[in-house]
Amino acid sequence: MNKLITVIIPTYKRAHALPKAINSVKQQSYLNWEVVIVDDNSPNSAARDQTAAAIAQFEDKRIRYICHDANKGACQARNTGLDAASGEYVAFLDDDDIWQPNKLELQVAALESENADICYSDMYLEYQGRKKYFTCLEQSNLYTSLLSQGFGICTSALLVSTLAIRDVGGFDNTLPSMQDYDLLLRLSKKYNAIRIAEPLITYQLADDGISCNPVNKANGHRAIINKYQEEYQRLGLFRGLSRQYESLADFELRSGNRTLAIRHYFKALKVTPTSMRVYIKFVFGSFFGKKPLEYYLFKRQQRSSVSMGS
């Protein structure tokens, strides 16, 4: 229980939220940790000054502060932190997420008792001041489960062996998005994982379904398909491959590329012809473009907010 943990916090234009994230590390019951904060704000920007001021209030030698010489994105910021890590385990904490005080203690105990290299937990989703319990995938066959699910596990929920994450090469900075999903696929294919079935983090849910960058998201799903299509087919995970084509089509449609979207919806239907959801998107997208999909996402976000208990 005395192994050093390196906590990597990439930060960009969230100086106001950063102290809460840092304090959630300082309040951990597990005491043997270091924090590496990677500032991805542009030099000479107000955000850089504000971030430096937020960090300056913490007089703790366990907190290290690294500044990028240009904005390089969260993926590269995490890799920069990984390069600087001294711990035997690595944890990632987004600058607007919060850990429960026993998060690291429980995860280290789980990893050591189960002889595993990856630990993750359930979490709370928080949106507009409301919280909702989110159950993550079971750890058995995590690799195939992740492929089938089509998306990953929140990076802030992870504790990973430093040797394991370095062995698989860290985050793939060539991907335009989906880097955390890709990392988990590469890790879970080679290393054992353990899940803690209780919420150890509070994940700040953004309006991602509405306000994300659809071009980057489309390119990310396209890259995942190109990288893992043979795996989907080899393992017979046709529903998972169909979900990737469906997501790619969704983001192409939202980017204004109706023709490409229809083509990818059609590919999804070729893989799983019985998917009524994809069929409806195919028909409505063909005739009406992105407006029905945007409306559906907006209403889904509203329902999620209403359903979350405080």
C-alpha positions as CSV (number, residue, x, y, z in Angstrom):
1,M,0.0,0.0,0.0
2,N,3.1,2.3,-0.1
3,K,3.6,2.5,-3.8
4,L,3.9,6.0,-5.3
5,I,1.0,7.2,-7.5
6,T,1.5,9.9,-10.1
7,V,-1.7,11.9,-10.6
8,I,-1.7,13.6,-14.0
9,I,-4.0,16.7,-14.4
10,P,-4.1,18.2,-17.8
11,T,-5.6,21.7,-17.7
12,Y,-6.8,24.1,-20.3
13,K,-8.9,27.3,-19.7
14,R,-10.3,25.9,-16.4
15,A,-8.3,27.8,-13.7
16,H,-11.5,28.3,-11.8
17,A,-12.2,24.6,-11.5
18,L,-8.6,23.4,-11.0
19,P,-8.3,24.0,-7.2
20,K,-11.2,21.6,-6.6
21,A,-9.5,18.9,-8.6
22,I,-6.2,19.4,-6.7
23,N,-8.0,19.4,-3.4
24,S,-9.7,16.2,-4.2
25,V,-6.2,14.7,-4.5
26,K,-5.0,16.3,-1.3
27,Q,-8.0,14.9,0.5
28,Q,-7.2,11.3,-0.4
29,S,-6.8,8.8,2.3
30,Y,-3.9,7.3,0.4
31,L,-1.0,9.6,1.1
32,N,1.8,8.5,-1.2
33,W,1.2,10.5,-4.3
34,E,2.6,13.2,-6.5
35,V,0.7,15.5,-8.8
36,V,1.9,16.5,-12.3
37,I,-0.2,19.4,-13.6
38,V,0.3,20.0,-17.4
39,D,-0.7,23.5,-18.5
40,D,-1.9,23.3,-22.1
41,N,-2.8,27.0,-22.3
42,S,-1.0,29.1,-24.8
43,P,2.0,31.0,-23.4
44,N,1.4,34.7,-22.6
45,S,-2.4,34.1,-22.5
46,A,-4.7,35.2,-19.7
47,A,-5.6,31.5,-19.2
48,R,-1.9,30.7,-18.6
49,D,-1.6,33.5,-16.0
50,Q,-4.9,32.4,-14.3
51,T,-3.8,28.8,-14.1
52,A,-0.4,29.7,-12.7
53,A,-2.1,31.9,-10.0
54,A,-4.5,29.0,-9.1
55,I,-1.6,26.6,-8.6
56,A,0.5,29.1,-6.7
57,Q,-1.9,28.9,-3.7
58,F,-0.8,25.3,-3.1
59,E,2.4,25.1,-1.2
60,D,3.1,21.4,-1.6
61,K,6.3,19.9,-2.9
62,R,4.4,16.9,-4.2
63,I,2.7,19.1,-6.8
64,R,4.8,19.7,-10.0
65,Y,3.8,22.2,-12.7
66,I,4.7,21.7,-16.3
67,C,3.8,24.2,-19.1
68,H,3.5,23.4,-22.8
69,D,5.1,25.9,-25.1
70,A,1.9,25.8,-27.2
71,N,-1.6,24.4,-27.1
72,K,-1.2,20.7,-27.9
73,G,-4.4,19.1,-26.7
74,A,-5.4,17.0,-23.7
75,C,-4.0,13.8,-25.3
76,Q,-0.5,15.2,-25.6
77,A,-0.8,16.8,-22.1
78,R,-1.5,13.4,-20.6
79,N,1.5,11.9,-22.5
80,T,3.7,14.8,-21.2
81,G,2.6,14.0,-17.7
82,L,3.2,10.3,-18.3
83,D,6.8,11.1,-19.4
84,A,7.4,13.0,-16.1
85,A,5.7,10.3,-13.9
86,S,7.8,8.8,-11.1
87,G,5.1,6.6,-9.6
88,E,4.5,2.9,-10.0
89,Y,0.9,3.7,-10.7
90,V,-0.6,6.5,-12.8
91,A,-4.0,8.1,-12.3
92,F,-5.5,10.7,-14.6
93,L,-7.8,13.5,-13.3
94,D,-9.5,16.0,-15.6
95,D,-9.4,19.5,-14.2
96,D,-13.2,19.7,-13.7
97,D,-13.7,16.2,-12.2
98,I,-13.7,15.3,-8.5
99,W,-12.5,12.1,-6.7
100,Q,-14.0,10.5,-3.6
101,P,-11.5,10.6,-0.7
102,N,-11.0,6.8,-0.7
103,K,-10.6,6.5,-4.5
104,L,-6.8,5.8,-4.6
105,E,-6.8,3.7,-1.5
106,L,-9.5,1.3,-2.8
107,Q,-7.9,1.1,-6.2
108,V,-4.4,0.3,-5.1
109,A,-5.8,-2.4,-2.8
110,A,-7.9,-3.9,-5.6
111,L,-4.9,-3.9,-8.0
112,E,-2.6,-5.6,-5.5
113,S,-5.2,-8.2,-4.3
114,E,-6.2,-9.2,-7.8
115,N,-2.7,-9.0,-9.4
116,A,-4.2,-6.6,-12.1
117,D,-2.7,-3.6,-13.9
118,I,-5.9,-1.6,-14.7
119,C,-8.5,-0.5,-12.1
120,Y,-11.6,1.5,-12.8
121,S,-14.8,2.3,-10.9
122,D,-18.4,3.3,-11.3
123,M,-19.1,7.0,-11.1
124,Y,-21.5,9.8,-10.6
125,L,-22.5,11.9,-13.6
126,E,-23.2,15.5,-12.7
127,Y,-25.1,17.8,-14.9
128,Q,-26.6,21.2,-14.0
129,G,-26.2,20.4,-10.3
130,R,-27.8,17.0,-10.4
131,K,-26.1,13.6,-10.0
132,K,-26.8,10.2,-11.5
133,Y,-25.2,6.9,-10.8
134,F,-23.4,5.4,-13.8
135,T,-22.4,1.7,-13.9
136,C,-19.3,0.8,-15.9
137,L,-18.7,-2.4,-17.8
138,E,-17.8,-5.6,-15.9
139,Q,-14.1,-6.4,-16.0
140,S,-14.4,-9.9,-17.5
141,N,-13.6,-9.8,-21.2
142,L,-13.1,-6.0,-21.0
143,Y,-11.4,-5.8,-24.4
144,T,-14.4,-7.4,-26.3
145,S,-16.9,-5.5,-24.1
146,L,-15.3,-2.2,-25.0
147,L,-15.3,-3.0,-28.7
148,S,-19.0,-3.9,-28.4
149,Q,-19.9,-0.9,-26.4
150,G,-18.3,1.5,-28.8
151,F,-17.0,4.0,-26.2
152,G,-14.6,3.8,-23.3
153,I,-14.4,4.4,-19.6
154,C,-13.9,7.9,-18.1
155,T,-10.1,8.5,-17.9
156,S,-10.5,10.1,-14.4
157,A,-11.8,6.7,-13.1
158,L,-8.6,4.8,-14.0
159,L,-5.6,3.7,-12.0
160,V,-3.1,2.0,-14.2
161,S,0.4,0.4,-13.8
162,T,2.9,2.8,-15.1
163,L,4.8,0.0,-16.8
164,A,1.7,-1.2,-18.5
165,I,0.7,2.1,-19.9
166,R,4.2,2.9,-21.1
167,D,4.4,-0.6,-22.6
168,V,1.4,0.1,-24.9
169,G,2.8,3.5,-25.9
170,G,0.5,5.8,-23.9
171,F,-2.1,7.8,-25.8
172,D,-2.1,7.8,-29.6
173,N,-1.6,11.4,-30.4
174,T,-2.3,10.8,-34.1
175,L,-6.0,10.2,-33.4
176,P,-8.2,13.3,-33.7
177,S,-10.5,12.0,-30.9
178,M,-11.3,8.7,-29.2
179,Q,-7.7,8.5,-27.8
180,D,-8.9,7.4,-24.3
181,Y,-11.0,4.6,-25.9
182,D,-8.1,3.5,-28.0
183,L,-5.8,3.4,-25.0
184,L,-8.2,1.3,-23.0
185,L,-8.5,-1.2,-25.9
186,R,-4.7,-1.6,-26.2
187,L,-4.4,-1.9,-22.4
188,S,-7.3,-4.4,-21.9
189,K,-6.1,-6.6,-24.8
190,K,-2.8,-7.2,-22.9
191,Y,-3.4,-6.6,-19.2
192,N,-5.9,-7.7,-16.6
193,A,-8.5,-5.2,-15.2
194,I,-10.5,-5.0,-12.0
195,R,-13.7,-2.9,-11.5
196,I,-14.8,-1.4,-8.2
197,A,-18.6,-1.4,-8.2
198,E,-19.1,1.9,-6.4
199,P,-18.8,5.6,-7.6
200,L,-15.3,6.9,-6.8
201,I,-15.5,10.0,-9.0
202,T,-17.9,12.7,-10.0
203,Y,-17.7,13.3,-13.7
204,Q,-18.8,16.7,-14.9
205,L,-21.1,15.9,-17.8
206,A,-20.9,18.5,-20.6
207,D,-23.4,19.2,-23.3
208,D,-21.3,16.9,-25.4
209,G,-24.2,15.5,-27.4
210,I,-25.0,19.1,-28.5
211,S,-21.9,21.2,-28.4
212,C,-19.0,18.8,-29.3
213,N,-16.9,19.3,-32.4
214,P,-18.6,16.9,-34.9
215,V,-15.8,17.0,-37.4
216,N,-13.2,15.8,-34.8
217,K,-15.6,13.2,-33.5
218,A,-16.3,11.9,-37.0
219,N,-12.6,11.7,-37.8
220,G,-12.1,9.9,-34.5
221,H,-14.7,7.2,-35.2
222,R,-13.3,6.8,-38.7
223,A,-9.8,6.2,-37.3
224,I,-11.2,3.6,-34.8
225,I,-12.9,1.8,-37.6
226,N,-9.7,1.8,-39.7
227,K,-7.6,0.7,-36.8
228,Y,-9.9,-2.1,-35.4
229,Q,-12.1,-3.2,-38.2
230,E,-10.2,-6.5,-38.6
231,E,-10.6,-7.1,-34.9
232,Y,-14.3,-6.6,-35.0
233,Q,-14.6,-9.0,-37.9
234,R,-12.2,-11.6,-36.4
235,L,-14.1,-11.6,-33.1
236,G,-17.6,-11.5,-34.7
237,L,-18.5,-8.3,-32.9
238,F,-20.7,-7.1,-35.7
239,R,-23.0,-5.0,-33.4
240,G,-20.0,-3.1,-32.1
241,L,-18.8,-2.4,-35.7
242,S,-22.3,-1.3,-36.6
243,R,-22.3,1.2,-33.7
244,Q,-19.0,2.7,-34.9
245,Y,-20.5,3.2,-38.4
246,E,-23.7,4.7,-36.8
247,S,-21.7,7.1,-34.6
248,L,-19.5,8.1,-37.6
249,A,-22.7,8.7,-39.6
250,D,-24.2,10.8,-36.8
251,F,-21.2,13.1,-36.7
252,E,-20.9,13.3,-40.5
253,L,-24.6,14.3,-40.6
254,R,-24.1,17.0,-37.9
255,S,-21.1,18.3,-39.8
256,G,-23.3,18.9,-42.8
257,N,-22.1,15.9,-44.8
258,R,-25.4,14.3,-45.5
259,T,-24.3,12.1,-48.4
260,L,-21.4,10.6,-46.4
261,A,-23.7,10.1,-43.4
262,I,-26.2,8.2,-45.4
263,R,-23.4,6.0,-46.8
264,H,-22.2,5.2,-43.3
265,Y,-25.8,4.5,-42.0
266,F,-26.1,2.1,-44.9
267,K,-22.9,0.4,-43.9
268,A,-24.2,0.1,-40.3
269,L,-27.4,-1.5,-41.6
270,K,-25.4,-4.0,-43.8
271,V,-23.7,-5.2,-40.6
272,T,-26.8,-5.3,-38.4
273,P,-29.9,-5.1,-40.7
274,T,-32.3,-5.4,-37.8
275,S,-31.3,-2.1,-36.0
276,M,-34.5,0.0,-36.1
277,R,-32.7,2.9,-34.5
278,V,-30.2,3.1,-37.4
279,Y,-33.0,2.6,-39.9
280,I,-34.9,5.6,-38.5
281,K,-31.8,7.7,-38.6
282,F,-31.1,6.6,-42.2
283,V,-34.6,7.6,-43.3
284,F,-34.9,10.9,-41.4
285,G,-31.4,11.9,-42.3
286,S,-32.0,11.2,-45.9
287,F,-35.0,13.4,-46.1
288,F,-34.5,16.1,-43.5
289,G,-30.7,16.3,-42.9
290,K,-29.3,16.9,-39.4
291,K,-32.3,18.7,-37.8
292,P,-34.1,15.6,-36.5
293,L,-30.9,14.2,-35.0
294,E,-30.0,17.5,-33.3
295,Y,-33.5,17.7,-31.9
296,Y,-33.3,14.1,-30.6
297,L,-29.9,14.9,-28.9
298,F,-31.3,18.0,-27.3
299,K,-34.4,16.2,-25.9
300,R,-32.2,13.3,-24.7
301,Q,-30.0,15.8,-22.8
302,Q,-33.0,17.4,-21.2
303,R,-34.4,14.0,-20.1
304,S,-31.0,13.1,-18.6
305,S,-30.9,16.3,-16.6
306,V,-34.5,15.8,-15.3
307,S,-33.8,12.1,-14.4
308,M,-30.7,12.9,-12.3
309,G,-31.4,13.0,-8.6
310,S,-29.8,15.7,-6.5
